[in-house]
Amino acid sequence: MRILCTNDDGINAPGLKVIEQIARALSDDVWIVAPELDQSGVSHSLSLNDPLRLREVSPRHFAVRGTPTDCVIMGARHILGDKLPDLVLSGVNKGRNVAEDVVYSGTIAGALEGTILGFPSFALSQEFSIETRNAPLWDTGLKFGPDIIRKVIGAGVPRNTVINVNFPSCMPDDVKGI
């Protein structure tokens, strides 16, 4: 399975490393295409007036001077070539994406663009509390993310549906249920 990963927090964000680990639990064919800079709150915007700049950071890791939407389009239509992604993962966002947050979220937009392009797509976010703001509990997403994705894919993702997953701000052992 070929997986395209993006985020809105930028190529160096800790959550991007987490989503890559989640993706690698599912496949060896993982590609990272993320914004060069933090794009939190850009919603589903495109870069129309500025040229997109693409930089290969390392093998299968690319930074785009653009939005998460730009990254998914660039990854799916240009970087991956003839073999399209089977799955798009966006995140893991630092902070939850619920209620009106989803309207403004670049994380949601990355998954939404994947869905528009016809790929099953997930937005993943890690909630934090006042106590965990500077050190989100990424282990919760690492533990539960791969199995959640497997279960949803196994059940079938309806066409034109974005799956939004928010991990709670607690240690993995404190999760009561899914």
N, C-alpha and C positions, 0 to 999 in steps of 0.2 A: 504494500500500500504506500503510495506517495503522499506525503503530508507537507503542506505549505503552512508555515507559521509566521505570524506577524504580531504586532502590538501597537499601542499608541504611546507608550512610555519611552520608546527609543531603543536603539540597537544595543546599548549598554545597560539596560534596565535589568535588575535582578529577576523580575517576573518573566522576562524573555528566556532566561536560562532555565527557569522552572518549566515553562511550556515546552522547551526543547527536550527536557528530561521526560516529560509526560509523553511527548510524541515518540521519543526513542523507545519507550516501553511498548509502543504499538507497532513500530516499524523501524527499519534501518534506513529507509529512503526519506530523510527529513531535510527540508530546505527552509532557511530562515531569510525572510525579506522584511526588514523593519525600517521605520523612519530613522534618519540620521540623528534627529533631535526629538525631544519630547513633543508629542502632538496631542496631549490630553485635551479633551473638550473640543476637538475640531469637528466632531460629528462626522457626517458622511460627505465631507467636502473633497473636491478634486483640486489639484494644482493646475489651473488653466493658464495663468499669465506668466509663470516662471518655468523655465526648463527643468525637467526632472534630471537629477544627477544621481548616477548609480555608482556605488563603490563596492568592490568585493573585499570584504573584511577578512575572510578566510574561506576555505573550500565550503561551498553551499551556504555561506553566510554573506548577505548583501545588505548594505545600507542605502536607502533612497532618500534624497532630499525632497521629501513630500509627505503626504498624509498616509494613514493606514489603508485607505481606499486605493491610493496610487500604488502602494506596495503590493496589494493583492493583484491588481491588474498587471503590474510590471512582472510579478512573479509568475502568474498563470499564463500570461500572453507572450512573454519575452524570455524570461530566464529559464523556465522549465522546458522550453522547446516543444517538441511534438508530444511528449508524454505529460499530460495534464495532471494536476493533483487529484487524488481521490478524496481528500479531506482538507479543510482549512481550519486551523486553530488560531484564535486571536487572544492574546493575553500573555501571561496571567497578569491582569491589571492589579495595580496596588490600590485597593479600594473597591467596594462593591458597586455593582451596576444594577440598580433596581429603580422602580418608579420612573420619575422624569429624568433620572440620570441616563437612561438608555437613549434618550433623544439626543443628548450631547456627546455621548461616549464614542471616542475613536476606536475603542476595543470592540464595541458592538458593531461599529461601522465596518471594521475589517471582516468580521464574520458575515455581516449583511452583504458586503460586496462578493464574498465567496458564494453565498447563496444565490445572488443575482446572476453570477456566472455559471450556476448550475451544479455547484459542489456542496455536499453536506458540510455544514460549518458550525463551529462552536465558539462562543465567547466565554472565556473563563476569567473570573475575578476573585481576588482574595480580600475579604473584609478585614478591616483592622479596627482596633479599639484605641482609646486614648493611651492605654498601656503598651499596645503593640504597634503604634503608628510608625515608629522608627525601625521596627524589626518585625514586619508581618510574619505570621506563622505559615510560611510557604510549605512546610511539611504536610499540612492538611491537604492542599491541592495535589502534592506529589503522591500522597497515599491513595486518595480517592479518585483523582482525575482519570487515570487510564481505565479503571473499571467502569466509571460512569460513561465514558465515551464508548467503550465496547458494548455496554448494555443498550445504549441508545441506538447505536449503529445496528446492533443485532435485531432490535425491535423495528428498525426502519425509520429513517428520517423523512417525513413527508416533503415533497418538493416545495420550494419557496418558504421553508421554515428555518429560522435561526434558533439554535439552541443556546440559551443563556444560563450558565452555571456560576453560582456564587458560593465560594467556600467560606464557612463560618470562621470567626476569629476565635479559634480555640485549638488546642492541641489535637492531633488526630485521634487519640484515645478517648477524648471527651465528646466526640461526635456521637449523638444518640441514634441517628438513623439517616437514611437517604431516601 
